[in-house]
Amino acid sequence: MEMRRKNSTILTIYLILFGLLTQLFAHEFNPSASDSLSTVANEIPVGVILDMGSWVGKTVHSCITMAVSEFYALNSHYKTRIVLHTRDSQGEPLPALSAVLDLLENIKVQAVMGPETSLEAKFLAVLGDKAKLPILSFTTSPSFSTEYPYFLQIAQDETTQFKGIATLIESFKWKDAILIYEDTETLPYLVHSLQEKDIHIAYKTAVSPLATDDQIIEELHKIMTMETTVVIVHMSPSLVSHLFLHVKSLGLMREGYAWIITDKTMNFLHSMDSSIIDSMQGALGFKSHIPTSNELHNFTLRWRRKFHMEVMELNVLGLWAYDAIWALAMAAEKVKMPQIKEDSTTLRLNLMDLANIRASKSGSILLSEILQTRFKGLSGEFQLMNGKKLISKAFEIVNVIGKGDRRVGFWTLMDGITKEMNLSVEKKYSSSHSGIEAII
């Protein structure tokens, strides 16, 4: 009995010593462990405004939550932690604006990511400039970044592709084109790109997101009476879905017509309904090019394992959002929380009192750090300058075939139309469609 007591006592002593040594070594080899309490004190709140009822919103949200956890898993020694506070915009500007005001007043957010539509972005651009609050947006209106310096466009500048579309039309020696568009903000840039190539705009029509089937059919009947058979479509996926069902039923997808669709839709083609894709068979399109990498491949596998039951296909918007969160986290660490912490009486806001918004004391510092941040992310080289993502200006030229699209070539500002990327610097700019695969 005495021997058992001694053994028990010795075992207890060993366990206590083992626990103390474990803590000692943990502290020695993981100095960040002692900073866990201070880490909590250095949290930086970031607002997220998304349409959580849409598959785009769900995809983006899944990517940014992974971005936060994976970034700090690799940078556990950082003294700052960005914390996401998500609000549902319901895809409408007023709920988006109300959500931002709530985040400013009650959460004291230091930056906001979102929203997805141009109209929502316009409201947030004005508010961000007033509050000196960085707004990281997926919309790419060229005027926003010049008018509103706190409005950062984390998506590829969509106006760049307009030069590519004009070059493609020129390569086929087509002289006229019809424009069907939704967003009037970017229309002047598309018109200018076509005029530079002496391409005549035979007709242009704006289609409202609230347009009825009868209104869409009426516009298509006008197109059927014209000799011009080259049609450029620059609209959101939801509106394109309504449009092309009628385009096909009226016989406007027959041989002789050429439909060119911008990345506004083509970036999300694989997430569209199969009946819509079937109605678009044979159309040409431009989509953002994301270079392949081991990091992107491994992330895609992790994302699918974690979210395959909740959201649809991974899209480019999710990748841009992932990289933007990393850029924001890097910038926040350089700024440090003590410099950007606001007092509790800074903002008292409501929808009827926007004139009294006070400027953030730390917004300009955080903005400056974000603009100076550059790294290789999942979507390629990430760098923001003047509110635009200048790196990665490549677009894929695709042909809608079967259940999706087939890449037939690339277009870049430097090389023009080509079959492959990473061409030698000696290659001259190409404006010939002979540089791409056969189109069906």
ChimeraX attribute file (.defattr): number of C-alpha atoms within 10 A of each C-alpha:
attribute: neighborCount
match mode: 1-to-1
recipient: residues
	/A:1	6
	/A:2	7
	/A:3	8
	/A:4	9
	/A:5	10
	/A:6	11
	/A:7	12
	/A:8	12
	/A:9	12
	/A:10	12
	/A:11	12
	/A:12	12
	/A:13	12
	/A:14	12
	/A:15	12
	/A:16	12
	/A:17	12
	/A:18	12
	/A:19	11
	/A:20	12
	/A:21	12
	/A:22	12
	/A:23	12
	/A:24	12
	/A:25	11
	/A:26	14
	/A:27	13
	/A:28	12
	/A:29	9
	/A:30	13
	/A:31	13
	/A:32	18
	/A:33	15
	/A:34	12
	/A:35	15
	/A:36	14
	/A:37	10
	/A:38	12
	/A:39	18
	/A:40	12
	/A:41	14
	/A:42	21
	/A:43	17
	/A:44	23
	/A:45	20
	/A:46	22
	/A:47	25
	/A:48	26
	/A:49	28
	/A:50	25
	/A:51	24
	/A:52	18
	/A:53	12
	/A:54	12
	/A:55	16
	/A:56	23
	/A:57	24
	/A:58	18
	/A:59	24
	/A:60	25
	/A:61	23
	/A:62	20
	/A:63	24
	/A:64	23
	/A:65	15
	/A:66	17
	/A:67	20
	/A:68	18
	/A:69	11
	/A:70	13
	/A:71	16
	/A:72	16
	/A:73	10
	/A:74	9
	/A:75	13
	/A:76	18
	/A:77	15
	/A:78	18
	/A:79	20
	/A:80	24
	/A:81	23
	/A:82	24
	/A:83	15
	/A:84	20
	/A:85	15
	/A:86	17
	/A:87	19
	/A:88	17
	/A:89	25
	/A:90	16
	/A:91	20
	/A:92	16
	/A:93	19
	/A:94	15
	/A:95	17
	/A:96	25
	/A:97	21
	/A:98	16
	/A:99	18
	/A:100	25
	/A:101	23
	/A:102	20
	/A:103	24
	/A:104	25
	/A:105	17
	/A:106	13
	/A:107	16
	/A:108	22
	/A:109	26
	/A:110	25
	/A:111	26
	/A:112	25
	/A:113	24
	/A:114	25
	/A:115	28
	/A:116	20
	/A:117	19
	/A:118	19
	/A:119	16
	/A:120	22
	/A:121	26
	/A:122	19
	/A:123	15
	/A:124	29
	/A:125	25
	/A:126	18
	/A:127	23
	/A:128	26
	/A:129	18
	/A:130	18
	/A:131	20
	/A:132	26
	/A:133	27
	/A:134	31
	/A:135	30
	/A:136	27
	/A:137	26
	/A:138	23
	/A:139	25
	/A:140	25
	/A:141	20
	/A:142	17
	/A:143	10
	/A:144	22
	/A:145	18
	/A:146	13
	/A:147	12
	/A:148	22
	/A:149	20
	/A:150	29
	/A:151	31
	/A:152	27
	/A:153	25
	/A:154	26
	/A:155	23
	/A:156	25
	/A:157	21
	/A:158	22
	/A:159	18
	/A:160	18
	/A:161	25
	/A:162	20
	/A:163	21
	/A:164	25
	/A:165	23
	/A:166	23
	/A:167	24
	/A:168	20
	/A:169	22
	/A:170	19
	/A:171	16
	/A:172	12
	/A:173	12
	/A:174	16
	/A:175	16
	/A:176	19
	/A:177	23
	/A:178	20
	/A:179	20
	/A:180	22
	/A:181	20
	/A:182	19
	/A:183	18
	/A:184	12
	/A:185	13
	/A:186	18
	/A:187	18
	/A:188	11
	/A:189	17
	/A:190	20
	/A:191	18
	/A:192	15
	/A:193	20
	/A:194	24
	/A:195	13
	/A:196	11
	/A:197	14
	/A:198	13
	/A:199	20
	/A:200	15
	/A:201	17
	/A:202	17
	/A:203	15
	/A:204	17
	/A:205	12
	/A:206	16
	/A:207	19
	/A:208	14
	/A:209	14
	/A:210	8
	/A:211	13
	/A:212	12
	/A:213	12
	/A:214	10
	/A:215	13
	/A:216	18
	/A:217	16
	/A:218	11
	/A:219	15
	/A:220	17
	/A:221	14
	/A:222	10
	/A:223	19
	/A:224	13
	/A:225	8
	/A:226	11
	/A:227	10
	/A:228	20
	/A:229	19
	/A:230	19
	/A:231	22
	/A:232	21
	/A:233	20
	/A:234	26
	/A:235	23
	/A:236	19
	/A:237	19
	/A:238	11
	/A:239	19
	/A:240	21
	/A:241	19
	/A:242	16
	/A:243	23
	/A:244	21
	/A:245	17
	/A:246	18
	/A:247	18
	/A:248	16
	/A:249	11
	/A:250	14
	/A:251	11
	/A:252	19
	/A:253	19
	/A:254	12
	/A:255	10
	/A:256	10
	/A:257	15
	/A:258	20
	/A:259	20
	/A:260	22
	/A:261	25
	/A:262	23
	/A:263	23
	/A:264	20
	/A:265	22
	/A:266	25
	/A:267	18
	/A:268	18
	/A:269	21
	/A:270	17
	/A:271	17
	/A:272	18
	/A:273	11
	/A:274	14
	/A:275	12
	/A:276	19
	/A:277	23
	/A:278	17
	/A:279	19
	/A:280	25
	/A:281	21
	/A:282	23
	/A:283	21
	/A:284	25
	/A:285	27
	/A:286	28
	/A:287	25
	/A:288	24
	/A:289	20
	/A:290	19
	/A:291	13
	/A:292	11
	/A:293	13
	/A:294	9
	/A:295	11
	/A:296	17
	/A:297	12
	/A:298	10
	/A:299	16
	/A:300	16
	/A:301	10
	/A:302	13
	/A:303	17
	/A:304	15
	/A:305	10
	/A:306	13
	/A:307	16
	/A:308	12
	/A:309	8
	/A:310	11
	/A:311	18
	/A:312	16
	/A:313	19
	/A:314	22
	/A:315	17
	/A:316	22
	/A:317	21
	/A:318	23
	/A:319	25
	/A:320	23
	/A:321	28
	/A:322	24
	/A:323	24
	/A:324	26
	/A:325	24
	/A:326	22
	/A:327	22
	/A:328	21
	/A:329	24
	/A:330	21
	/A:331	20
	/A:332	26
	/A:333	18
	/A:334	15
	/A:335	19
	/A:336	18
	/A:337	20
	/A:338	11
	/A:339	11
	/A:340	19
	/A:341	18
	/A:342	16
	/A:343	8
	/A:344	11
	/A:345	8
	/A:346	15
	/A:347	20
	/A:348	16
	/A:349	20
	/A:350	15
	/A:351	11
	/A:352	7
	/A:353	9
	/A:354	14
	/A:355	11
	/A:356	13
	/A:357	20
	/A:358	14
	/A:359	16
	/A:360	23
	/A:361	17
	/A:362	18
	/A:363	19
	/A:364	17
	/A:365	18
	/A:366	25
	/A:367	24
	/A:368	14
	/A:369	18
	/A:370	25
	/A:371	19
	/A:372	13
	/A:373	17
	/A:374	15
	/A:375	12
	/A:376	10
	/A:377	19
	/A:378	24
	/A:379	23
	/A:380	19
	/A:381	17
	/A:382	21
	/A:383	23
	/A:384	21
	/A:385	15
	/A:386	15
	/A:387	27
	/A:388	22
	/A:389	20
	/A:390	17
	/A:391	15
	/A:392	18
	/A:393	18
	/A:394	24
	/A:395	24
	/A:396	27
	/A:397	30
	/A:398	25
	/A:399	25
	/A:400	23
	/A:401	18
	/A:402	13
	/A:403	16
	/A:404	18
	/A:405	20
	/A:406	18
	/A:407	19
	/A:408	20
	/A:409	22
	/A:410	24
	/A:411	30
	/A:412	20
	/A:413	14
	/A:414	13
	/A:415	20
	/A:416	20
	/A:417	27
	/A:418	24
	/A:419	17
	/A:420	13
	/A:421	16
	/A:422	7
	/A:423	11
	/A:424	8
	/A:425	8
	/A:426	7
	/A:427	9
	/A:428	11
	/A:429	13
	/A:430	17
	/A:431	20
	/A:432	17
	/A:433	22
	/A:434	14
	/A:435	18
	/A:436	18
	/A:437	16
	/A:438	10
	/A:439	15
	/A:440	12
